[in-house]
Amino acid sequence: MSKEKFITLKSTAVPLPIENIDTDQIIPARFLKATTREGFGENLFCDWRYNNDGSPKADFVMNNPKYSGKILVAGKNFGCGSSREHAAWSIYDAHFRVVISSFFADIFKNNALNNALLPITVSEDFLKKIFDAIEKNPKTEITVDLQNQKVSLEDGSSEGFDINAYKKICLTNGYDDIDYLISLNSEIRQFDLAHS
């Protein structure tokens, strides 16, 4: 399932300064029965976001109109717990394209990259700087430059981040794994002709 190309994103962000957010908090197990990826966004952080009667909880950040954007900024050890890919689906379906944290669970990180969601690991100090900037001004814009692997704040401060080279190619071209193989079609044909 290919997605849109990701080169640079400039967006406001939703802050969630909670550590050890696990995949069951991201998308509770009772929502895992669906077989397609659509519709998971409305249940993202469901138990934190809604009351038992389905009404929004006023004190949860995603229900606060002053916070919005395509970037989710979360505390350390985001995506721990079970390996459910639905966690990445739900974040993407809620229109986030980037999650920034100081540490990600490995399986969540891989699931995110496989679903065109960019997980960016920054230092604890820079994460705090991001949270402080958003707290001071909820309309603070964060720039994510995937080509140069850099996250920047409006005050000019920035930090680099690492990403698997193959996944970077996929994101910048809007490829999933199948799209990537199709993009190599002519090279594969040439190799086949040369070795047949």
MDTraj code that builds the backbone (N, CA, C; nanometers):
import mdtraj as md
import numpy as np

residues = "MET SER LYS GLU LYS PHE ILE THR LEU LYS SER THR ALA VAL PRO LEU PRO ILE GLU ASN ILE ASP THR ASP GLN ILE ILE PRO ALA ARG PHE LEU LYS ALA THR THR ARG GLU GLY PHE GLY GLU ASN LEU PHE CYS ASP TRP ARG TYR ASN ASN ASP GLY SER PRO LYS ALA ASP PHE VAL MET ASN ASN PRO LYS TYR SER GLY LYS ILE LEU VAL ALA GLY LYS ASN PHE GLY CYS GLY SER SER ARG GLU HIS ALA ALA TRP SER ILE TYR ASP ALA HIS PHE ARG VAL VAL ILE SER SER PHE PHE ALA ASP ILE PHE LYS ASN ASN ALA LEU ASN ASN ALA LEU LEU PRO ILE THR VAL SER GLU ASP PHE LEU LYS LYS ILE PHE ASP ALA ILE GLU LYS ASN PRO LYS THR GLU ILE THR VAL ASP LEU GLN ASN GLN LYS VAL SER LEU GLU ASP GLY SER SER GLU GLY PHE ASP ILE ASN ALA TYR LYS LYS ILE CYS LEU THR ASN GLY TYR ASP ASP ILE ASP TYR LEU ILE SER LEU ASN SER GLU ILE ARG GLN PHE ASP LEU ALA HIS SER".split()
xyz = np.array([
    [0.0848, -0.1183, 0.0000],
    [0.0000, 0.0000, 0.0000],
    [0.0886, 0.1235, 0.0000],
    [0.1083, 0.1837, -0.1149],
    [0.1928, 0.3016, -0.1229],
    [0.1204, 0.4230, -0.0662],
    [0.1980, 0.5184, -0.0219],
    [0.1452, 0.6405, 0.0386],
    [0.2003, 0.7598, -0.0374],
    [0.1664, 0.8804, 0.0112],
    [0.2217, 0.9989, -0.0517],
    [0.3713, 1.0096, -0.0214],
    [0.4422, 1.0803, -0.1067],
    [0.5861, 1.0985, -0.0881],
    [0.6111, 1.1869, 0.0342],
    [0.7151, 1.1539, 0.1075],
    [0.7527, 1.2318, 0.2248],
    [0.8912, 1.2907, 0.1993],
    [0.8978, 1.4215, 0.1841],
    [1.0262, 1.4897, 0.1672],
    [1.0513, 1.5799, 0.2879],
    [0.9649, 1.6800, 0.3035],
    [0.9727, 1.7723, 0.4166],
    [0.8318, 1.7950, 0.4705],
    [0.8200, 1.7979, 0.6010],
    [0.6925, 1.8268, 0.6650],
    [0.7123, 1.9413, 0.7631],
    [0.6286, 2.0426, 0.7510],
    [0.6278, 2.1532, 0.8472],
    [0.4887, 2.1572, 0.9069],
    [0.4814, 2.1368, 1.0382],
    [0.3504, 2.1233, 1.1007],
    [0.3565, 2.1591, 1.2488],
    [0.2406, 2.1969, 1.3009],
    [0.2247, 2.2045, 1.4449],
    [0.2220, 2.0613, 1.4982],
    [0.2198, 2.0468, 1.6313],
    [0.2300, 1.9128, 1.6887],
    [0.1352, 1.8960, 1.8069],
    [0.1050, 1.7703, 1.8341],
    [0.0234, 1.7330, 1.9498],
    [0.1181, 1.6721, 2.0538],
    [0.1279, 1.7342, 2.1727],
    [0.2204, 1.6838, 2.2741],
    [0.1569, 1.5792, 2.3652],
    [0.2274, 1.4710, 2.3881],
    [0.1801, 1.3658, 2.4769],
    [0.2987, 1.3239, 2.5652],
    [0.3329, 1.4055, 2.6646],
    [0.4549, 1.3821, 2.7437],
    [0.4390, 1.2728, 2.8491],
    [0.4038, 1.1544, 2.8017],
    [0.3854, 1.0382, 2.8890],
    [0.4840, 0.9313, 2.8448],
    [0.5567, 0.8724, 2.9393],
    [0.6521, 0.7667, 2.9067],
    [0.5837, 0.6306, 2.9047],
    [0.6465, 0.5372, 2.8335],
    [0.6024, 0.3967, 2.8304],
    [0.4601, 0.3792, 2.7794],
    [0.4234, 0.4538, 2.6757],
    [0.2915, 0.4356, 2.6142],
    [0.2950, 0.3068, 2.5329],
    [0.2138, 0.2103, 2.5733],
    [0.2185, 0.0818, 2.5039],
    [0.1116, 0.0732, 2.3949],
    [0.1224, -0.0323, 2.3165],
    [0.0347, -0.0443, 2.1998],
    [-0.1113, -0.0658, 2.2388],
    [-0.1369, -0.1183, 2.3589],
    [-0.2756, -0.1352, 2.4024],
    [-0.3369, -0.0010, 2.4409],
    [-0.2543, 0.0942, 2.4824],
    [-0.3040, 0.2290, 2.5078],
    [-0.3232, 0.3037, 2.3755],
    [-0.2357, 0.2745, 2.2792],
    [-0.2489, 0.3379, 2.1482],
    [-0.3767, 0.2918, 2.0788],
    [-0.3971, 0.1609, 2.0733],
    [-0.5193, 0.1060, 2.0139],
    [-0.5597, -0.0179, 2.0948],
    [-0.6607, -0.0058, 2.1805],
    [-0.7010, -0.1183, 2.2662],
    [-0.7350, -0.2445, 2.1869],
    [-0.7072, -0.3587, 2.2495],
    [-0.7209, -0.4887, 2.1826],
    [-0.8597, -0.5137, 2.1261],
    [-0.9622, -0.4570, 2.1870],
    [-1.0991, -0.4836, 2.1404],
    [-1.1259, -0.4296, 1.9997],
    [-1.0357, -0.3459, 1.9487],
    [-1.0541, -0.2899, 1.8143],
    [-0.9734, -0.3640, 1.7076],
    [-0.9120, -0.4751, 1.7431],
    [-0.8227, -0.5424, 1.6488],
    [-0.8921, -0.6407, 1.5569],
    [-1.0235, -0.6470, 1.5611],
    [-1.0962, -0.7452, 1.4802],
    [-1.1094, -0.7043, 1.3339],
    [-1.0928, -0.5764, 1.3059],
    [-1.1081, -0.5283, 1.1677],
    [-0.9970, -0.5847, 1.0797],
    [-1.0290, -0.6050, 0.9539],
    [-0.9314, -0.6629, 0.8609],
    [-0.8753, -0.5612, 0.7620],
    [-0.9272, -0.4391, 0.7632],
    [-0.8708, -0.3337, 0.6786],
    [-0.8110, -0.2260, 0.7680],
    [-0.7273, -0.1416, 0.7114],
    [-0.6548, -0.0417, 0.7908],
    [-0.7362, 0.0838, 0.8181],
    [-0.8468, 0.1010, 0.7514],
    [-0.9245, 0.2236, 0.7644],
    [-1.0084, 0.2230, 0.8924],
    [-1.0305, 0.3405, 0.9463],
    [-1.1192, 0.3557, 1.0602],
    [-1.0545, 0.3427, 1.1966],
    [-0.9257, 0.3103, 1.1992],
    [-0.8596, 0.2938, 1.3277],
    [-0.8317, 0.4274, 1.3965],
    [-0.8189, 0.5337, 1.3193],
    [-0.7851, 0.6640, 1.3751],
    [-0.8846, 0.7136, 1.4779],
    [-1.0107, 0.6837, 1.4572],
    [-1.1132, 0.7320, 1.5517],
    [-1.1014, 0.6634, 1.6876],
    [-1.0303, 0.5504, 1.6924],
    [-1.0123, 0.4798, 1.8194],
    [-0.8707, 0.4924, 1.8757],
    [-0.7899, 0.5775, 1.8151],
    [-0.6561, 0.6038, 1.8664],
    [-0.6663, 0.6590, 2.0095],
    [-0.5928, 0.5983, 2.1014],
    [-0.5950, 0.6378, 2.2436],
    [-0.7388, 0.6404, 2.2992],
    [-0.8210, 0.5479, 2.2529],
    [-0.9649, 0.5489, 2.2843],
    [-0.9958, 0.5625, 2.4332],
    [-0.9267, 0.4842, 2.5164],
    [-0.9602, 0.4850, 2.6591],
    [-0.9169, 0.6136, 2.7291],
    [-0.8206, 0.6827, 2.6721],
    [-0.7781, 0.8115, 2.7256],
    [-0.8620, 0.9250, 2.6671],
    [-0.9138, 0.9015, 2.5492],
    [-0.9768, 1.0075, 2.4700],
    [-1.1267, 1.0216, 2.4940],
    [-1.1928, 0.9092, 2.5286],
    [-1.3387, 0.9105, 2.5403],
    [-1.3859, 0.8570, 2.6753],
    [-1.4977, 0.9095, 2.7213],
    [-1.5661, 0.8553, 2.8384],
    [-1.6404, 0.7284, 2.7988],
    [-1.6935, 0.6581, 2.8978],
    [-1.7666, 0.5331, 2.8708],
    [-1.8869, 0.5535, 2.7793],
    [-1.9451, 0.6738, 2.7818],
    [-2.0610, 0.7007, 2.6959],
    [-2.0206, 0.7501, 2.5571],
    [-1.8898, 0.7513, 2.5299],
    [-1.8417, 0.7928, 2.3981],
    [-1.8143, 0.9410, 2.3847],
    [-1.8458, 1.0167, 2.4876],
    [-1.8192, 1.1612, 2.4823],
    [-1.6694, 1.1883, 2.5030],
    [-1.6161, 1.2930, 2.4408],
    [-1.4734, 1.3228, 2.4549],
    [-1.4378, 1.3669, 2.5964],
    [-1.3221, 1.3209, 2.6438],
    [-1.2706, 1.3653, 2.7731],
    [-1.2023, 1.5005, 2.7521],
    [-1.2506, 1.6004, 2.8209],
    [-1.2029, 1.7379, 2.7993],
    [-1.0556, 1.7556, 2.8311],
    [-1.0024, 1.6710, 2.9222],
    [-0.8636, 1.6909, 2.9645],
    [-0.7622, 1.6150, 2.8799],
    [-0.8069, 1.5431, 2.7757],
    [-0.7105, 1.4717, 2.6910],
    [-0.6668, 1.5607, 2.5759],
    [-0.5375, 1.5595, 2.5483],
    [-0.4775, 1.6559, 2.4557],
    [-0.5392, 1.6534, 2.3159],
    [-0.5772, 1.5364, 2.2656],
    [-0.6345, 1.5305, 2.1308],
    [-0.7731, 1.5926, 2.1240],
    [-0.8351, 1.6156, 2.2398],
    [-0.9659, 1.6810, 2.2446],
    [-0.9545, 1.8298, 2.2744],
    [-0.8321, 1.8781, 2.2842],
    [-0.8081, 2.0193, 2.3116],
    [-0.7859, 2.0910, 2.1787],
    [-0.8739, 2.1825, 2.1395],
    [-0.8638, 2.2455, 2.0069],
    [-0.7383, 2.3291, 1.9849],
    [-0.6664, 2.3618, 2.0909],
    [-0.5461, 2.4427, 2.0688],
    [-0.4291, 2.3585, 2.0181],
    [-0.4424, 2.2258, 2.0250],
    [-0.3368, 2.1376, 1.9736],
    [-0.3845, 2.0655, 1.8479],
    [-0.3031, 2.0689, 1.7456],
    [-0.3355, 1.9995, 1.6210],
    [-0.2066, 1.9791, 1.5424],
    [-0.2168, 1.9120, 1.4307],
    [-0.1010, 1.8951, 1.3440],
    [-0.0780, 1.7512, 1.3048],
    [0.0237, 1.7313, 1.2233],
    [0.0560, 1.5987, 1.1704],
    [0.1718, 1.5328, 1.2442],
    [0.2146, 1.5953, 1.3537],
    [0.3261, 1.5423, 1.4324],
    [0.2780, 1.5126, 1.5738],
    [0.3038, 1.3908, 1.6197],
    [0.2762, 1.3522, 1.7570],
    [0.4095, 1.3479, 1.8308],
    [0.4185, 1.4202, 1.9414],
    [0.5415, 1.4212, 2.0210],
    [0.5118, 1.3474, 2.1508],
    [0.5844, 1.2390, 2.1751],
    [0.5522, 1.1510, 2.2880],
    [0.6729, 1.1281, 2.3773],
    [0.6444, 1.0829, 2.5010],
    [0.7499, 1.0526, 2.5963],
    [0.8292, 0.9285, 2.5581],
    [0.9317, 0.9027, 2.6348],
    [1.0262, 0.7933, 2.6112],
    [0.9582, 0.6566, 2.6110],
    [1.0109, 0.5670, 2.5286],
    [0.9657, 0.4280, 2.5175],
    [0.8246, 0.4185, 2.4612],
    [0.8036, 0.4861, 2.3508],
    [0.6730, 0.4860, 2.2844],
    [0.6556, 0.3580, 2.2040],
    [0.5362, 0.2987, 2.2128],
    [0.5037, 0.1808, 2.1323],
    [0.5516, 0.0501, 2.1921],
    [0.5770, 0.0477, 2.3226],
    [0.6183, -0.0769, 2.3865],
    [0.4964, -0.1700, 2.3980],
    [0.5178, -0.2885, 2.4483],
    [0.4066, -0.3826, 2.4633],
    [0.3968, -0.4783, 2.3463],
    [0.2755, -0.5158, 2.3107],
    [0.2561, -0.6161, 2.2057],
    [0.2966, -0.5605, 2.0687],
    [0.3108, -0.6528, 1.9753],
    [0.3650, -0.6162, 1.8435],
    [0.2593, -0.5736, 1.7429],
    [0.1392, -0.5424, 1.7861],
    [0.0294, -0.5164, 1.6922],
    [0.0597, -0.4029, 1.5936],
    [0.0496, -0.4341, 1.4669],
    [0.0706, -0.3346, 1.3609],
    [-0.0405, -0.2300, 1.3611],
    [-0.1536, -0.2650, 1.4191],
    [-0.2680, -0.1739, 1.4253],
    [-0.2332, -0.0425, 1.4947],
    [-0.1328, -0.0442, 1.5825],
    [-0.0928, 0.0792, 1.6503],
    [-0.0438, 0.1821, 1.5484],
    [0.0391, 0.1384, 1.4557],
    [0.0857, 0.2287, 1.3498],
    [-0.0297, 0.2684, 1.2584],
    [-0.1175, 0.1732, 1.2263],
    [-0.2337, 0.2041, 1.1422],
    [-0.3174, 0.3148, 1.2041],
    [-0.3427, 0.3038, 1.3353],
    [-0.4321, 0.4001, 1.4002],
    [-0.3712, 0.5394, 1.4038],
    [-0.2409, 0.5481, 1.4248],
    [-0.1754, 0.6798, 1.4280],
    [-0.1786, 0.7425, 1.2886],
    [-0.1482, 0.6628, 1.1876],
    [-0.1518, 0.7130, 1.0494],
    [-0.2943, 0.7524, 1.0097],
    [-0.3916, 0.6708, 1.0480],
    [-0.5307, 0.6977, 1.0113],
    [-0.5853, 0.8213, 1.0831],
    [-0.5206, 0.8597, 1.1928],
    [-0.5586, 0.9828, 1.2638],
    [-0.4864, 1.1042, 1.2060],
    [-0.4220, 1.0848, 1.0910],
    [-0.3584, 1.1909, 1.0119],
    [-0.2244, 1.2388, 1.0660],
    [-0.1630, 1.1615, 1.1544],
    [-0.0251, 1.1912, 1.1929],
    [0.0679, 1.1293, 1.0890],
    [0.1756, 1.1976, 1.0587],
    [0.2746, 1.1444, 0.9652],
    [0.4100, 1.1223, 1.0312],
    [0.4269, 1.1814, 1.1508],
    [0.5530, 1.1706, 1.2246],
    [0.5216, 1.1503, 1.3720],
    [0.5999, 1.0654, 1.4375],
    [0.5991, 1.0552, 1.5831],
    [0.7411, 1.0826, 1.6295],
    [0.7559, 1.1746, 1.7229],
    [0.8873, 1.2079, 1.7777],
    [0.8921, 1.1624, 1.9228],
    [0.9987, 1.0925, 1.9594],
    [1.0197, 1.0473, 2.0967],
    [1.1696, 1.0309, 2.1182],
    [1.2082, 1.0049, 2.2426],
    [1.3505, 0.9810, 2.2692],
    [1.3845, 0.8323, 2.2615],
    [1.2823, 0.7459, 2.2520],
    [1.3060, 0.6024, 2.2367],
    [1.1778, 0.5360, 2.1900],
    [1.1926, 0.4438, 2.0928],
    [1.0793, 0.3658, 2.0427],
    [1.1057, 0.2176, 2.0639],
    [1.0010, 0.1436, 2.0919],
    [1.0116, -0.0019, 2.0890],
    [1.0433, -0.0428, 1.9456],
    [1.1345, -0.1387, 1.9291],
    [1.1820, -0.1764, 1.7952],
    [1.0706, -0.2230, 1.7028],
    [0.9806, -0.3071, 1.7537],
    [0.8749, -0.3599, 1.6667],
    [0.7822, -0.2476, 1.6228],
    [0.7467, -0.1582, 1.7154],
    [0.6625, -0.0456, 1.6753],
    [0.7335, 0.0389, 1.5700],
    [0.8606, 0.0642, 1.5893],
    [0.9362, 0.1474, 1.4946],
    [0.9329, 0.0862, 1.3545],
    [0.9542, -0.0442, 1.3461],
    [0.9505, -0.1115, 1.2157],
    [0.8099, -0.1100, 1.1560],
    [0.7090, -0.1339, 1.2392],
    [0.5709, -0.1286, 1.1906],
    [0.5363, 0.0103, 1.1380],
    [0.5833, 0.1132, 1.2086],
    [0.5567, 0.2505, 1.1652],
    [0.6188, 0.2756, 1.0280],
    [0.7455, 0.2414, 1.0131],
    [0.8140, 0.2635, 0.8854],
    [0.7492, 0.1851, 0.7721],
    [0.6986, 0.0665, 0.8018],
    [0.6308, -0.0145, 0.6998],
    [0.4960, 0.0428, 0.6597],
    [0.4457, 0.1393, 0.7368],
    [0.3150, 0.1986, 0.7101],
    [0.3227, 0.3488, 0.6864],
    [0.4386, 0.3953, 0.6379],
    [0.4590, 0.5348, 0.5974],
    [0.4457, 0.6349, 0.7121],
    [0.4664, 0.5863, 0.8334],
    [0.4675, 0.6730, 0.9514],
    [0.6127, 0.6852, 0.9959],
    [0.6640, 0.8084, 1.0052],
    [0.8058, 0.8287, 1.0349],
    [0.8285, 0.8432, 1.1853],
    [0.8942, 0.7444, 1.2490],
    [0.9297, 0.7570, 1.3903],
    [1.0681, 0.8214, 1.4011],
    [1.0771, 0.9319, 1.4703],
    [1.2037, 1.0050, 1.4815],
    [1.2513, 1.0001, 1.6261],
    [1.3712, 0.9473, 1.6442],
    [1.4310, 0.9411, 1.7765],
    [1.5232, 1.0607, 1.7958],
    [1.4966, 1.1384, 1.9007],
    [1.5798, 1.2533, 1.9342],
    [1.6330, 1.2344, 2.0760],
    [1.7278, 1.3173, 2.1143],
    [1.7834, 1.3097, 2.2492],
    [1.6793, 1.3545, 2.3515],
    [1.6997, 1.3141, 2.4762],
    [1.6102, 1.3564, 2.5844],
    [1.6060, 1.5092, 2.5936],
    [1.7216, 1.5724, 2.5781],
    [1.7285, 1.7187, 2.5881],
    [1.6480, 1.7860, 2.4777],
    [1.6609, 1.7347, 2.3550],
    [1.5889, 1.7973, 2.2444],
    [1.4395, 1.7692, 2.2545],
    [1.4037, 1.6511, 2.3036],
    [1.2614, 1.6200, 2.3239],
    [1.2014, 1.7188, 2.4241],
    [1.2726, 1.7447, 2.5316],
    [1.2243, 1.8418, 2.6307],
    [1.2110, 1.9805, 2.5684],
    [1.3050, 2.0146, 2.4839],
    [1.3005, 2.1445, 2.4155],
    [1.1753, 2.1551, 2.3280],
    [1.1404, 2.0454, 2.2610],
    [1.0197, 2.0435, 2.1783],
    [0.8953, 2.0603, 2.2656],
    [0.8871, 1.9814, 2.3736],
    [0.7724, 1.9926, 2.4638],
    [0.7601, 2.1344, 2.5195],
    [0.8733, 2.1930, 2.5597],
    [0.8721, 2.3296, 2.6156],
    [0.8225, 2.4308, 2.5126],
    [0.8669, 2.4144, 2.3878],
    [0.8262, 2.5071, 2.2815],
    [0.6755, 2.4982, 2.2561],
    [0.6215, 2.3765, 2.2556],
    [0.4774, 2.3582, 2.2331],
    [0.3968, 2.4123, 2.3509],
    [0.4483, 2.3896, 2.4725],
    [0.3780, 2.4407, 2.5905],
    [0.3732, 2.5936, 2.5892],
    [0.4820, 2.6546, 2.5464],
    [0.4890, 2.8007, 2.5393],
    [0.3981, 2.8553, 2.4301],
    [0.3960, 2.7846, 2.3159],
    [0.3134, 2.8276, 2.2034],
    [0.2608, 2.7053, 2.1288],
    [0.1339, 2.6679, 2.1499],
    [0.0780, 2.5500, 2.0832],
    [0.0817, 2.5572, 1.9311],
    [0.1001, 2.6759, 1.8757],
    [0.1073, 2.6911, 1.7300],
    [0.2511, 2.6816, 1.6781],
    [0.3432, 2.6436, 1.7655],
    [0.4817, 2.6221, 1.7239],
    [0.4868, 2.5205, 1.6102],
    [0.5608, 2.5539, 1.5063],
    [0.5756, 2.4614, 1.3936],
    [0.7108, 2.3903, 1.4011],
    [0.7061, 2.2629, 1.3742],
    [0.8264, 2.1792, 1.3702],
    [0.8492, 2.1416, 1.2245],
    [0.9732, 2.1505, 1.1803],
    [1.0064, 2.1126, 1.0432],
    [1.0835, 1.9814, 1.0457],
    [1.0329, 1.8840, 0.9715],
    [1.0995, 1.7549, 0.9573],
    [1.1517, 1.7452, 0.8143],
    [1.2822, 1.7447, 0.8010],
    [1.3491, 1.7359, 0.6712],
    [1.4046, 1.5945, 0.6579],
    [1.3308, 1.5090, 0.5885],
    [1.3727, 1.3696, 0.5765],
    [1.4971, 1.3566, 0.4910],
    [1.5059, 1.4361, 0.3852],
    [1.6217, 1.4273, 0.2962],
    [1.7520, 1.4476, 0.3727],
    [1.7533, 1.5485, 0.4598],
    [1.8741, 1.5795, 0.5376],
    [1.8698, 1.5221, 0.6788],
    [1.7628, 1.4490, 0.7090],
    [1.7466, 1.3799, 0.8372],
    [1.7657, 1.4757, 0.9546],
    [1.6797, 1.5789, 0.9572],
    [1.6930, 1.6824, 1.0578],
    [1.5551, 1.7302, 1.1031],
    [1.5416, 1.7532, 1.2339],
    [1.4215, 1.8124, 1.2924],
    [1.4593, 1.9508, 1.3422],
    [1.3779, 2.0529, 1.3065],
    [1.4096, 2.1908, 1.3440],
    [1.2911, 2.2574, 1.4111],
    [1.3224, 2.3454, 1.5064],
    [1.2216, 2.4278, 1.5714],
    [1.2304, 2.5703, 1.5173],
    [1.1292, 2.6500, 1.5484],
    [1.1222, 2.7862, 1.4953],
    [1.2355, 2.8755, 1.5445],
    [1.2948, 2.8416, 1.6598],
    [1.4044, 2.9236, 1.7123],
    [1.5384, 2.8938, 1.6452],
    [1.5355, 2.8026, 1.5467],
    [1.6572, 2.7699, 1.4731],
    [1.7314, 2.6494, 1.5280],
    [1.6916, 2.6000, 1.6439],
    [1.7574, 2.4814, 1.6986],
    [1.7133, 2.3580, 1.6196],
    [1.8028, 2.2622, 1.6097],
    [1.7717, 2.1427, 1.5320],
    [1.8531, 2.0241, 1.5825],
    [1.8126, 1.9079, 1.5391],
    [1.8860, 1.7859, 1.5725],
    [1.8679, 1.6857, 1.4597],
    [1.9729, 1.6126, 1.4306],
    [1.9666, 1.5098, 1.3276],
    [1.9038, 1.3818, 1.3809],
    [1.8611, 1.2974, 1.2897],
    [1.8068, 1.1677, 1.3299],
    [1.8494, 1.0617, 1.2297],
    [1.8500, 0.9374, 1.2739],
    [1.8888, 0.8247, 1.1898],
    [1.7649, 0.7576, 1.1307],
    [1.7828, 0.7004, 1.0134],
    [1.6775, 0.6198, 0.9524],
    [1.7428, 0.5174, 0.8609],
    [1.6856, 0.4002, 0.8566],
    [1.7318, 0.2961, 0.7653],
    [1.7272, 0.3485, 0.6225],
    [1.8369, 0.3309, 0.5487],
    [1.8481, 0.3880, 0.4137],
    [1.7385, 0.3367, 0.3202],
    [1.7054, 0.2095, 0.3302],
    [1.6003, 0.1527, 0.2458],
    [1.4649, 0.2155, 0.2771],
    [1.4340, 0.2298, 0.4058],
    [1.3063, 0.2894, 0.4444],
    [1.2999, 0.4371, 0.4047],
    [1.4139, 0.5033, 0.4046],
    [1.4183, 0.6428, 0.3597],
    [1.3805, 0.6511, 0.2111],
    [1.4330, 0.5610, 0.1311],
    [1.3990, 0.5561, -0.0112],
    [1.2485, 0.5331, -0.0285],
    [1.1959, 0.4395, 0.0495],
    [1.0522, 0.4092, 0.0391],
    [0.9671, 0.5307, 0.0754],
    [0.9994, 0.5960, 0.1858],
    [0.9209, 0.7115, 0.2293],
    [0.9298, 0.8271, 0.1303],
    [1.0489, 0.8571, 0.0827],
    [1.0644, 0.9725, -0.0062],
    [0.9986, 0.9490, -0.1426],
    [0.9766, 0.8237, -0.1765],
    [0.9114, 0.7925, -0.3042],
    [0.7661, 0.7480, -0.2898],
    [0.7189, 0.7359, -0.1663],
    [0.5823, 0.6882, -0.1450],
    [0.5664, 0.5407, -0.1746],
    [0.6744, 0.4636, -0.1567],
    [0.6722, 0.3206, -0.1882],
    [0.6396, 0.2363, -0.0660],
    [0.5698, 0.1248, -0.0894],
    [0.5745, 0.0148, 0.0057],
    [0.6752, -0.0854, -0.0522],
    [0.6904, -0.2013, 0.0111],
    [0.7928, -0.2962, -0.0349],
    [0.7678, -0.3436, -0.1781],
    [0.6417, -0.3641, -0.2140],
    [0.6085, -0.4097, -0.3495],
    [0.6375, -0.2990, -0.4514],
    [0.5994, -0.1760, -0.4179],
    [0.6276, -0.0636, -0.5077],
    [0.7774, -0.0512, -0.5340],
    [0.8562, -0.0728, -0.4285],
    [1.0013, -0.0625, -0.4437],
    [1.0525, -0.1668, -0.5433],
    [1.0038, -0.2896, -0.5308],
    [1.0454, -0.3947, -0.6253],
    [1.0024, -0.3610, -0.7678],
    [0.8806, -0.3080, -0.7821],
    [0.8335, -0.2692, -0.9155],
    [0.9217, -0.1598, -0.9740],
    [0.9694, -0.0683, -0.8883],
    [1.0555, 0.0406, -0.9372],
    [1.1878, -0.0115, -0.9919],
    [1.2243, -0.1330, -0.9525],
    [1.3496, -0.1936, -1.0001],
    [1.3273, -0.2853, -1.1207],
    [1.2089, -0.2793, -1.1786],
    [1.1723, -0.3711, -1.2857],
    [1.2731, -0.3742, -1.4004],
    [1.3150, -0.2558, -1.4472],
    [1.4080, -0.2541, -1.5612],
    [1.5434, -0.3122, -1.5229],
    [1.5907, -0.2839, -1.4006],
    [1.7179, -0.3406, -1.3555],
    [1.7090, -0.4922, -1.3417],
    [1.5944, -0.5392, -1.2926],
    [1.5745, -0.6840, -1.2779],
    [1.5730, -0.7508, -1.4152],
    [1.5050, -0.6867, -1.5126],
    [1.5013, -0.7426, -1.6486],
    [1.6410, -0.7482, -1.7101],
    [1.7172, -0.6395, -1.6912],
    [1.8535, -0.6358, -1.7454],
    [1.9407, -0.7440, -1.6827],
    [1.9271, -0.7618, -1.5520],
    [2.0030, -0.8673, -1.4825],
    [1.9627, -1.0037, -1.5363],
    [1.8326, -1.0227, -1.5533],
    [1.7829, -1.1526, -1.6012],
    [1.8343, -1.1813, -1.7420],
    [1.8314, -1.0796, -1.8285],
    [1.8813, -1.0981, -1.9662],
    [2.0316, -1.1278, -1.9691],
    [2.1049, -1.0611, -1.8802],
    [2.2495, -1.0791, -1.8766],
    [2.2904, -1.2147, -1.8213],
    [2.2004, -1.2784, -1.7460],
    [2.2363, -1.4047, -1.6812],
    [2.1510, -1.5220, -1.7297],
    [2.0821, -1.5049, -1.8423],
    [2.0007, -1.6165, -1.8923],
    [2.0701, -1.6856, -2.0086],
])
top = md.Topology()
chain = top.add_chain()
for i, resn in enumerate(residues, 1):
    res = top.add_residue(resn, chain, resSeq=i)
    for name in ("N", "CA", "C"):
        top.add_atom(name, md.element.get_by_symbol(name[0]), res)
traj = md.Trajectory(xyz[None], top)
